Amino acid sequence: MLMTEFDPVLDYYNANQKKYTSLVYFTDGECYTSVVPRSNILWVLSERSNMNNDLPGKVIKLEL
């Protein structure tokens, strides 16, 4: 079974801080990460996902 991995994107974001000031991550939120982002991050969870408050940064859930 494949599982979402947030770490590669967060590692890239941290390594390229001169290019980016923030990151908006659209996801179902069904995963965790130990990588701490060095700048602003907003997690946008899908309407059907469970709220995951363990993600670093701000988390919102779409309600359509």
The first five atom37 places (N, CA, C, CB, O) and aatype in JSON, in Angstrom:
{
  "aatype": [12, 10, 12, 16, 6, 13, 3, 14, 19, 10, 3, 18, 18, 2, 0, 2, 5, 11, 11, 18, 16, 15, 10, 19, 18, 13, 16, 3, 7, 6, 4, 18, 16, 15, 19, 19, 14, 1, 15, 2, 9, 10, 17, 19, 10, 15, 6, 1, 15, 2, 12, 2, 2, 3, 10, 14, 7, 11, 19, 9, 11, 10, 6, 10],
  "atom_mask": [
    [1, 1, 1, 1, 1],
    [1, 1, 1, 1, 1],
    [1, 1, 1, 1, 1],
    [1, 1, 1, 1, 1],
    [1, 1, 1, 1, 1],
    [1, 1, 1, 1, 1],
    [1, 1, 1, 1, 1],
    [1, 1, 1, 1, 1],
    [1, 1, 1, 1, 1],
    [1, 1, 1, 1, 1],
    [1, 1, 1, 1, 1],
    [1, 1, 1, 1, 1],
    [1, 1, 1, 1, 1],
    [1, 1, 1, 1, 1],
    [1, 1, 1, 1, 1],
    [1, 1, 1, 1, 1],
    [1, 1, 1, 1, 1],
    [1, 1, 1, 1, 1],
    [1, 1, 1, 1, 1],
    [1, 1, 1, 1, 1],
    [1, 1, 1, 1, 1],
    [1, 1, 1, 1, 1],
    [1, 1, 1, 1, 1],
    [1, 1, 1, 1, 1],
    [1, 1, 1, 1, 1],
    [1, 1, 1, 1, 1],
    [1, 1, 1, 1, 1],
    [1, 1, 1, 1, 1],
    [1, 1, 1, 0, 1],
    [1, 1, 1, 1, 1],
    [1, 1, 1, 1, 1],
    [1, 1, 1, 1, 1],
    [1, 1, 1, 1, 1],
    [1, 1, 1, 1, 1],
    [1, 1, 1, 1, 1],
    [1, 1, 1, 1, 1],
    [1, 1, 1, 1, 1],
    [1, 1, 1, 1, 1],
    [1, 1, 1, 1, 1],
    [1, 1, 1, 1, 1],
    [1, 1, 1, 1, 1],
    [1, 1, 1, 1, 1],
    [1, 1, 1, 1, 1],
    [1, 1, 1, 1, 1],
    [1, 1, 1, 1, 1],
    [1, 1, 1, 1, 1],
    [1, 1, 1, 1, 1],
    [1, 1, 1, 1, 1],
    [1, 1, 1, 1, 1],
    [1, 1, 1, 1, 1],
    [1, 1, 1, 1, 1],
    [1, 1, 1, 1, 1],
    [1, 1, 1, 1, 1],
    [1, 1, 1, 1, 1],
    [1, 1, 1, 1, 1],
    [1, 1, 1, 1, 1],
    [1, 1, 1, 0, 1],
    [1, 1, 1, 1, 1],
    [1, 1, 1, 1, 1],
    [1, 1, 1, 1, 1],
    [1, 1, 1, 1, 1],
    [1, 1, 1, 1, 1],
    [1, 1, 1, 1, 1],
    [1, 1, 1, 1, 1]
  ],
  "atom_positions": [
    [[0.82, -1.17, 0.0], [0.0, 0.0, 0.0], [0.88, 1.25, 0.0], [-0.94, -0.01, 1.2], [1.83, 1.35, 0.78]],
    [[0.57, 2.19, -0.86], [1.31, 3.44, -0.92], [0.8, 4.39, 0.15], [1.19, 4.09, -2.3], [-0.4, 4.43, 0.45]],
    [[1.72, 5.14, 0.72], [1.35, 6.09, 1.76], [1.93, 7.46, 1.42], [1.84, 5.61, 3.15], [3.04, 7.55, 0.89]],
    [[1.2, 8.48, 1.72], [1.69, 9.84, 1.5], [2.93, 10.09, 2.35], [0.59, 10.88, 1.83], [2.99, 9.68, 3.51]],
    [[3.9, 10.76, 1.75], [5.1, 11.14, 2.49], [5.27, 12.65, 2.37], [6.36, 10.39, 1.96], [5.51, 13.16, 1.27]],
    [[5.16, 13.36, 3.47], [5.33, 14.8, 3.47], [6.79, 15.23, 3.49], [4.61, 15.4, 4.65], [7.13, 16.31, 3.02]],
    [[7.66, 14.39, 4.04], [9.05, 14.76, 4.27], [9.8, 15.24, 3.02], [9.77, 13.59, 4.85], [10.5, 16.24, 3.12]],
    [[9.7, 14.59, 1.86], [10.45, 15.07, 0.7], [10.1, 16.51, 0.29], [10.21, 14.14, -0.47], [10.98, 17.29, -0.05]],
    [[8.83, 16.85, 0.33], [8.42, 18.22, -0.02], [8.91, 19.21, 1.03], [6.88, 18.3, -0.15], [9.4, 20.28, 0.69]],
    [[8.77, 18.87, 2.3], [9.23, 19.76, 3.36], [10.75, 19.92, 3.36], [8.76, 19.25, 4.72], [11.25, 21.0, 3.64]],
    [[11.48, 18.85, 3.06], [12.94, 18.95, 2.95], [13.33, 19.89, 1.81], [13.55, 17.55, 2.72], [14.23, 20.71, 1.96]],
    [[12.65, 19.77, 0.68], [12.92, 20.65, -0.47], [12.6, 22.1, -0.1], [12.09, 20.2, -1.71], [13.38, 23.0, -0.4]],
    [[11.47, 22.32, 0.52], [11.06, 23.65, 0.94], [12.09, 24.27, 1.88], [9.68, 23.6, 1.63], [12.47, 25.43, 1.71]],
    [[12.55, 23.53, 2.85], [13.56, 24.03, 3.79], [14.88, 24.33, 3.09], [13.78, 23.02, 4.91], [15.55, 25.31, 3.43]],
    [[15.26, 23.52, 2.13], [16.53, 23.7, 1.42], [16.5, 24.87, 0.44], [16.89, 22.43, 0.67], [17.55, 25.35, 0.01]],
    [[15.3, 25.34, 0.08], [15.15, 26.39, -0.92], [14.44, 27.63, -0.36], [14.39, 25.87, -2.13], [13.61, 28.22, -1.04]],
    [[14.77, 28.0, 0.85], [14.11, 29.13, 1.51], [14.32, 30.45, 0.79], [14.62, 29.26, 2.92], [13.5, 31.36, 0.93]],
    [[15.38, 30.59, 0.01], [15.61, 31.84, -0.74], [14.63, 31.97, -1.9], [17.05, 31.9, -1.27], [14.4, 33.08, -2.38]],
    [[14.06, 30.86, -2.37], [13.11, 30.89, -3.49], [11.67, 31.08, -3.03], [13.21, 29.6, -4.29], [10.86, 31.66, -3.75]],
    [[11.34, 30.6, -1.84], [9.94, 30.54, -1.39], [9.77, 31.19, -0.03], [9.47, 29.09, -1.34], [10.62, 31.06, 0.86]],
    [[8.65, 31.91, 0.14], [8.36, 32.53, 1.43], [7.31, 31.76, 2.2], [7.91, 33.96, 1.23], [7.17, 31.93, 3.41]],
    [[6.57, 30.91, 1.51], [5.54, 30.12, 2.18], [5.19, 28.9, 1.33], [4.27, 30.97, 2.44], [5.54, 28.82, 0.15]],
    [[4.51, 27.95, 1.97], [4.1, 26.72, 1.3], [2.65, 26.44, 1.65], [5.01, 25.52, 1.71], [2.26, 26.48, 2.82]],
    [[1.85, 26.16, 0.63], [0.47, 25.73, 0.82], [0.41, 24.28, 0.36], [-0.56, 26.65, 0.03], [0.69, 23.98, -0.8]],
    [[0.05, 23.39, 1.27], [0.06, 21.94, 1.0], [-1.37, 21.44, 1.02], [0.94, 21.17, 2.04], [-2.0, 21.41, 2.07]],
    [[-1.9, 21.03, -0.14], [-3.23, 20.43, -0.24], [-3.1, 18.92, -0.06], [-3.91, 20.77, -1.62], [-2.34, 18.27, -0.78]],
    [[-3.84, 18.37, 0.9], [-3.66, 16.97, 1.25], [-4.9, 16.43, 1.96], [-2.42, 16.79, 2.12], [-5.77, 17.18, 2.38]],
    [[-4.94, 15.12, 2.08], [-5.99, 14.52, 2.9], [-5.57, 14.5, 4.37], [-6.32, 13.09, 2.42], [-6.37, 14.18, 5.24]],
    [[-4.32, 14.84, 4.64], [-3.82, 14.92, 6.0], [-3.59, 13.58, 6.67], [0.0, 0.0, 0.0], [-3.38, 13.52, 7.88]],
    [[-3.62, 12.52, 5.9], [-3.52, 11.17, 6.46], [-2.07, 10.71, 6.59], [-4.29, 10.19, 5.59], [-1.74, 9.59, 6.19]],
    [[-1.23, 11.55, 7.13], [0.17, 11.21, 7.31], [0.76, 12.15, 8.35], [0.95, 11.29, 5.96], [0.12, 13.14, 8.73]],
    [[1.95, 11.86, 8.81], [2.62, 12.69, 9.8], [4.03, 12.98, 9.31], [2.65, 12.0, 11.19], [4.53, 12.32, 8.4]],
    [[4.66, 13.97, 9.89], [6.03, 14.31, 9.53], [6.81, 14.71, 10.77], [6.06, 15.45, 8.49], [6.25, 15.22, 11.74]],
    [[8.1, 14.47, 10.74], [8.97, 14.93, 11.82], [9.79, 16.14, 11.37], [9.91, 13.8, 12.28], [10.5, 16.75, 12.17]],
    [[9.68, 16.5, 10.08], [10.41, 17.64, 9.53], [9.71, 18.93, 9.97], [10.5, 17.56, 7.98], [8.5, 19.07, 9.81]],
    [[10.47, 19.87, 10.52], [9.93, 21.16, 10.94], [10.2, 22.18, 9.85], [10.55, 21.62, 12.31], [11.36, 22.43, 9.51]],
    [[9.15, 22.78, 9.28], [9.37, 23.78, 8.24], [10.03, 25.03, 8.82], [8.04, 24.15, 7.55], [9.72, 25.44, 9.94]],
    [[10.94, 25.62, 8.05], [11.68, 26.8, 8.51], [10.93, 28.1, 8.26], [13.03, 26.86, 7.83], [11.38, 29.17, 8.68]],
    [[9.8, 28.02, 7.58], [9.02, 29.22, 7.28], [7.54, 28.86, 7.29], [9.44, 29.84, 5.92], [7.16, 27.76, 7.71]],
    [[6.71, 29.78, 6.82], [5.25, 29.61, 6.85], [4.76, 28.41, 6.06], [4.59, 30.85, 6.34], [5.23, 28.16, 4.94]],
    [[3.83, 27.68, 6.63], [3.19, 26.57, 5.92], [1.71, 26.52, 6.3], [3.89, 25.21, 6.24], [1.35, 26.68, 7.47]],
    [[0.88, 26.31, 5.31], [-0.56, 26.16, 5.51], [-0.96, 24.81, 4.93], [-1.36, 27.33, 4.84], [-0.74, 24.54, 3.75]],
    [[-1.55, 23.98, 5.75], [-2.06, 22.68, 5.33], [-3.54, 22.85, 5.03], [-1.81, 21.58, 6.43], [-4.3, 23.29, 5.9]],
    [[-3.96, 22.5, 3.83], [-5.36, 22.57, 3.45], [-5.86, 21.15, 3.3], [-5.56, 23.4, 2.12], [-5.49, 20.44, 2.36]],
    [[-6.72, 20.73, 4.23], [-7.22, 19.36, 4.24], [-8.52, 19.28, 3.46], [-7.42, 18.86, 5.67], [-9.32, 20.21, 3.46]],
    [[-8.72, 18.16, 2.8], [-9.93, 17.95, 2.02], [-11.14, 17.81, 2.94], [-9.8, 16.7, 1.14], [-11.02, 17.51, 4.13]],
    [[-12.28, 18.04, 2.38], [-13.54, 18.01, 3.12], [-13.79, 16.68, 3.83], [-14.68, 18.31, 2.19], [-14.37, 16.65, 4.91]],
    [[-13.37, 15.6, 3.22], [-13.63, 14.26, 3.76], [-12.57, 13.76, 4.73], [-13.77, 13.29, 2.64], [-12.73, 12.69, 5.32]],
    [[-11.51, 14.49, 4.89], [-10.42, 14.0, 5.75], [-10.71, 14.32, 7.22], [-9.09, 14.63, 5.33], [-11.52, 15.18, 7.54]],
    [[-10.03, 13.59, 8.08], [-10.1, 13.87, 9.51], [-9.12, 14.99, 9.82], [-9.78, 12.59, 10.36], [-8.05, 15.07, 9.22]],
    [[-9.48, 15.85, 10.74], [-8.6, 16.95, 11.11], [-7.33, 16.4, 11.73], [-9.3, 17.92, 12.1], [-7.38, 15.55, 12.62]],
    [[-6.18, 16.87, 11.26], [-4.88, 16.41, 11.74], [-4.16, 17.62, 12.33], [-4.04, 15.73, 10.6], [-3.48, 18.35, 11.6]],
    [[-4.29, 17.85, 13.62], [-3.66, 18.98, 14.27], [-2.2, 18.73, 14.65], [-4.43, 19.36, 15.5], [-1.57, 19.59, 15.27]],
    [[-1.66, 17.57, 14.29], [-0.27, 17.25, 14.59], [0.69, 17.76, 13.52], [-0.11, 15.76, 14.75], [1.91, 17.62, 13.68]],
    [[0.17, 18.33, 12.45], [1.01, 18.85, 11.38], [1.61, 20.19, 11.82], [0.21, 19.01, 10.07], [0.92, 20.99, 12.46]],
    [[2.89, 20.45, 11.46], [3.49, 21.73, 11.84], [2.91, 22.87, 11.0], [5.03, 21.67, 11.68], [2.67, 22.69, 9.81]],
    [[2.7, 24.0, 11.6], [2.13, 25.14, 10.88], [0.63, 25.25, 11.1], [0.0, 0.0, 0.0], [0.09, 24.64, 12.03]],
    [[-0.04, 26.01, 10.26], [-1.48, 26.2, 10.37], [-2.22, 25.15, 9.54], [-1.88, 27.62, 9.93], [-1.76, 24.77, 8.46]],
    [[-3.35, 24.68, 10.05], [-4.14, 23.65, 9.38], [-5.59, 24.14, 9.24], [-4.09, 22.29, 10.18], [-6.19, 24.61, 10.21]],
    [[-6.12, 24.03, 8.03], [-7.53, 24.34, 7.8], [-8.17, 23.18, 7.05], [-7.71, 25.68, 7.02], [-7.48, 22.4, 6.39]],
    [[-9.48, 23.08, 7.14], [-10.2, 22.03, 6.46], [-11.23, 22.68, 5.53], [-10.88, 21.06, 7.47], [-12.0, 23.54, 5.96]],
    [[-11.24, 22.26, 4.27], [-12.21, 22.76, 3.32], [-13.59, 22.25, 3.66], [-11.84, 22.36, 1.9], [-13.76, 21.09, 4.02]],
    [[-14.57, 23.11, 3.55], [-15.96, 22.71, 3.73], [-16.73, 23.24, 2.55], [-16.55, 23.22, 5.08], [-17.1, 24.41, 2.51]],
    [[-16.98, 22.38, 1.59], [-17.67, 22.79, 0.36], [-19.13, 22.43, 0.4], [-17.03, 22.15, -0.85], [-19.86, 22.7, -0.55]]
  ]
}
